[in-house]
Amino acid sequence: MGRTVLVTGASGFIGSHLAAELESAGHDVRAMTRHPETYDGAGTPVAGDVTDPDSLDAALTGVDVAYYLVHALGRDDFARTDAQSARHFAAACTRAKVERVVYLGGLGVDDGELSEHLRSRREVERLLREGDCPVTVLRAAVVIGHGSIGWEMIRQLAGRLPFLVTPLWVGTRIQPIALPDAVRYLVGVCEPDDARGSTYEIGGPEVLSYLDMLTRAAGVMGRALPYLFVPFVTPRLSSLWLSLVTDVDITTARNLVDSMTSEVIVRGHPITDVVPGPSVGYEEAVRLALADRVRALGR
């Protein structure tokens, strides 16, 4: 039996795919957006903005499950903005008596060494749980799919550069996940009782370094990508360089690079206990992302 589901960030990278899959699964999807008049994706558009608490009550009325997918990574004050938005959303879900909230956060061991970006993700988890609604958390690293900022950075570096000058952080281990798997897991925790209020770590079948991801993506594109380690390149210099050679803006690049010094691999409760099935390997995820880009852009 389908549920009434609200997807925040429905016009974004993950939200747009999630709304379509939830609708295909038979759920009544409300796509929350600041601009419902221009929304053309899956579900019924509803007005709402997590930075404006007065806009949330109408959007959440009658909702069973609310997906929280918004963040302010492109802002210098993203941590403060995300914390305030999470407080607003938790309070509104409590008032609406939502049966569960599902949040997509970030992987990483909270050992005091997490980047500001990942610390902010954990703070959002905590603040969402201050409400009365059970919160199901899925923690992921880079999602490989057309439209993902992390993947777009990898695609552009692997596809454009004849030679890669690499700082030490490219050796950091990461467990990327294919877009279809991330969406499948998000849909899969919508209904099971066991998933209500639980935390799961999600990833693909391979643990790689950022250098592995770059060189293997280049290989899928039919390119070689020679590289040279340059240990004195700081994260701040790396973010400036990324903003110059890719389309990622300097603020987002800085926040992403800061996170690349943290190892992000699956260590805790695996999602496969609730949503079983094989996952997509890295190179196949790259092929799917490239094919989606061709379909979306016509080239």
C-alpha positions as a printed Julia matrix, in Angstrom:
299×3 Matrix{Float64}:
  0.0    0.0     0.0
  1.45   3.36   -1.02
  2.22   6.13    1.41
  2.05   9.9     1.22
  5.69  10.94    0.86
  7.3   14.38    0.85
 10.62  14.81   -0.96
 12.54  17.98   -0.11
 15.04  19.07   -2.73
 12.88  17.35   -5.34
 14.39  19.33   -8.19
 17.94  18.43   -7.13
 20.26  15.63   -8.18
 19.11  12.9    -5.77
 15.62  14.26   -5.15
 14.56  14.28   -8.79
 15.47  10.6    -9.23
 14.03   9.63   -5.84
 10.67  11.31   -6.53
 10.34   9.4    -9.81
 11.19   6.03   -8.22
  8.85   6.57   -5.27
  6.04   7.41   -7.66
  6.81   4.29   -9.71
  6.63   2.27   -6.48
  3.04   3.43   -5.94
  3.55   6.21   -3.38
  1.73   9.54   -3.44
  4.7   11.9    -3.87
  4.77  15.57   -2.92
  7.74  17.36   -4.44
  8.68  20.25   -2.17
 10.27  23.18   -3.96
 10.61  26.91   -3.55
  9.26  27.35   -7.07
  6.34  24.93   -7.61
  5.14  26.93  -10.61
  8.2   25.88  -12.64
  8.61  22.32  -11.31
  8.22  19.67  -14.04
  9.43  16.5   -12.32
  7.66  13.54  -10.72
  5.05  14.02   -8.02
  2.79  16.91   -7.12
  4.71  20.16   -6.53
  4.17  21.87   -3.18
  5.67  25.13   -1.99
  8.16  24.94    0.85
 11.55  26.23    1.98
 13.44  24.74    4.94
 14.9   28.17    5.73
 11.35  29.51    6.17
  9.58  27.61    8.99
  6.2   29.19    8.18
  6.24  27.5     4.76
  6.54  23.92    6.04
  3.29  23.12    7.83
  1.09  23.09    4.73
  3.61  21.0     2.79
  3.81  18.38    5.56
  0.12  18.07    6.44
 -0.96  14.44    5.99
  2.55  13.23    5.12
  3.64   9.77    6.3
  7.31   9.85    5.29
  9.47  12.95    4.72
 12.79  12.75    2.88
 15.32  15.4     3.89
 17.83  15.96    1.08
 18.68  19.65    1.22
 21.99  21.27    2.1
 23.77  24.59    1.62
 27.23  23.36    0.57
 27.75  26.23   -1.85
 27.56  28.84    0.93
 30.37  30.03    3.21
 27.99  29.74    6.17
 26.63  26.32    5.14
 27.0   24.72    8.59
 24.93  27.42   10.33
 22.32  27.46    7.55
 22.0   23.66    7.52
 21.66  23.51   11.3
 18.9   26.12   11.38
 17.07  24.43    8.48
 17.21  21.05   10.25
 15.68  22.59   13.39
 12.86  24.08   11.35
 12.16  20.79    9.59
 12.27  18.66   12.74
  9.8   20.96   14.49
  7.44  20.98   11.49
  7.54  17.17   11.21
  6.7   16.92   14.9
  3.69  19.2    14.45
  2.54  17.18   11.43
  3.05  13.85   13.26
  5.12  12.45   10.39
  5.67   8.69   10.81
  9.35   8.84    9.82
 11.96  11.17    8.41
 14.62   9.8     6.03
 17.9   11.74    5.83
 20.81  11.21    3.43
 23.97  12.13    5.32
 27.7   11.52    4.96
 29.98   8.59    5.69
 32.99   8.9     7.99
 34.06   7.86   11.47
 33.27  10.58   14.02
 36.71  10.48   15.66
 37.22  14.21   16.07
 38.98  14.48   12.71
 35.96  14.9    10.43
 35.92  17.85    8.04
 33.57  20.75    8.69
 31.32  19.44    5.9
 30.99  15.99    7.48
 30.66  17.42   10.99
 27.77  19.49    9.66
 26.13  16.35    8.25
 26.28  14.71   11.7
 24.94  17.85   13.33
 21.95  17.76   10.96
 21.33  14.12   11.99
 21.34  15.14   15.64
 19.06  18.12   15.13
 16.53  16.17   13.07
 16.37  13.66   15.93
 15.53  16.41   18.42
 12.0   16.26   17.05
  9.49  13.57   18.0
  9.64  11.75   14.65
 11.92   8.72   14.21
 14.75   9.52   11.78
 16.18   6.93    9.4
 19.69   7.95    8.33
 21.56   6.71    5.28
 25.22   7.76    5.17
 26.96   7.85    1.8
 30.19   9.05    0.21
 30.33  10.37   -3.37
 27.3    9.37   -5.43
 28.33   8.57   -9.02
 25.69   9.94  -11.37
 25.05  12.76  -13.8
 24.29  15.89  -11.78
 26.38  14.98   -8.72
 28.88  17.73   -7.87
 31.45  15.2    -6.63
 31.12  13.08   -9.76
 31.16  16.13  -12.04
 34.47  17.19  -10.55
 35.92  13.72  -11.19
 34.49  13.6   -14.73
 35.93  16.94  -15.71
 39.37  16.26  -14.25
 39.56  12.79  -15.81
 38.21  13.97  -19.16
 40.01  17.28  -19.62
 43.52  17.09  -18.19
 46.47  15.64  -20.11
 48.43  15.27  -16.86
 47.39  15.23  -13.2
 49.37  16.94  -10.45
 48.11  15.31   -7.3
 48.23  16.36   -3.63
 48.42  13.78   -0.88
 44.65  13.72   -0.31
 44.14  11.76   -3.55
 45.29   8.7    -1.6
 42.37   8.96    0.85
 40.14   5.89    0.75
 36.5    6.27   -0.26
 33.59   3.95   -1.02
 31.56   5.61   -3.8
 28.05   4.5    -4.63
 26.19   4.42   -7.96
 23.16   6.67   -8.26
 20.75   3.74   -8.92
 21.88   2.05   -5.69
 21.57   5.21   -3.6
 18.03   5.75   -4.87
 17.13   2.06   -4.43
 18.22   2.18   -0.8
 16.35   5.41   -0.13
 13.16   3.93   -1.57
 13.77   0.68    0.29
 13.66   2.28    3.76
 10.32   4.01    3.15
  8.14   1.23    4.57
  9.95  -1.51    6.59
  9.38  -1.3    10.33
 13.0   -2.3    10.98
 14.25   0.77    9.11
 12.28   3.24   11.23
 14.76   5.24   13.3
 17.81   3.22   12.19
 21.14   4.37   10.74
 22.7    2.63    7.73
 25.96   3.09    5.87
 25.67   2.71    2.11
 28.34   2.25   -0.54
 29.27   0.39   -3.67
 31.2   -2.91   -3.71
 34.65  -1.29   -4.0
 36.87   0.79   -1.7
 39.02   3.1    -3.83
 41.29   6.09   -3.49
 40.43   9.36   -5.2
 43.36   8.66   -7.54
 41.82   5.27   -8.4
 38.52   6.97   -9.16
 40.17   9.54  -11.44
 42.36   7.11  -13.39
 39.64   4.48  -13.76
 37.12   7.08  -14.9
 39.64   8.26  -17.48
 40.06   4.66  -18.61
 36.31   4.3   -19.15
 36.49   7.44  -21.29
 39.28   5.86  -23.34
 42.01   8.1   -21.95
 45.24   7.66  -20.03
 45.79  10.01  -17.09
 49.46  10.24  -16.01
 50.02  11.75  -12.58
 52.68  13.12  -10.27
 52.4   13.45   -6.5
 53.11  16.97   -5.21
 52.91  16.7    -1.4
 53.14  20.44   -0.65
 49.84  21.27   -2.39
 47.46  22.28    0.43
 43.68  21.71    0.43
 43.19  25.47   -0.07
 45.44  25.49   -3.15
 43.68  22.34   -4.37
 40.27  23.99   -4.13
 41.5   27.05   -6.04
 42.94  24.81   -8.74
 39.7   22.78   -8.96
 37.64  25.93   -9.37
 39.89  26.99  -12.26
 39.93  23.7   -14.22
 36.35  22.54  -13.52
 32.91  24.19  -13.37
 32.71  23.77   -9.58
 32.63  27.16   -7.84
 35.37  28.08   -5.37
 33.21  27.84   -2.22
 31.86  24.4    -3.08
 35.32  23.24   -4.2
 36.82  24.35   -0.89
 34.17  22.52    1.13
 34.54  19.36   -0.97
 38.35  19.3    -0.78
 38.23  19.76    3.0
 36.17  16.55    3.14
 38.58  14.65    0.89
 41.08  14.35    3.72
 38.6   12.17    5.67
 38.37   8.44    4.94
 34.76   7.58    4.08
 34.08   3.86    3.88
 31.3    1.6     5.14
 32.09   0.28    8.62
 28.77   0.21   10.46
 25.29  -1.22   10.01
 24.94  -2.29    6.35
 21.82  -1.37    4.4
 21.67  -4.84    2.82
 20.02  -6.2     5.97
 16.89  -4.28    4.95
 17.36  -3.74    1.21
 19.18  -6.79   -0.19
 20.56  -7.18   -3.67
 23.77  -6.72   -5.68
 25.26  -3.25   -6.06
 26.77  -1.55   -9.09
 30.57  -1.49   -9.46
 32.5    1.75   -9.94
 33.29   1.48  -13.63
 29.71   0.51  -14.48
 28.52   3.47  -12.39
 30.79   5.71  -14.47
 29.36   4.31  -17.71
 25.82   4.89  -16.48
 26.63   8.46  -15.45
 28.22   9.23  -18.82
 25.25   7.73  -20.67
 22.82   9.79  -18.57
 24.79  12.92  -19.41
 24.53  12.18  -23.13
 20.77  11.68  -22.81
 20.35  14.86  -20.76
 22.54  17.12  -22.88
 22.24  15.43  -26.25
 26.0   14.92  -26.57
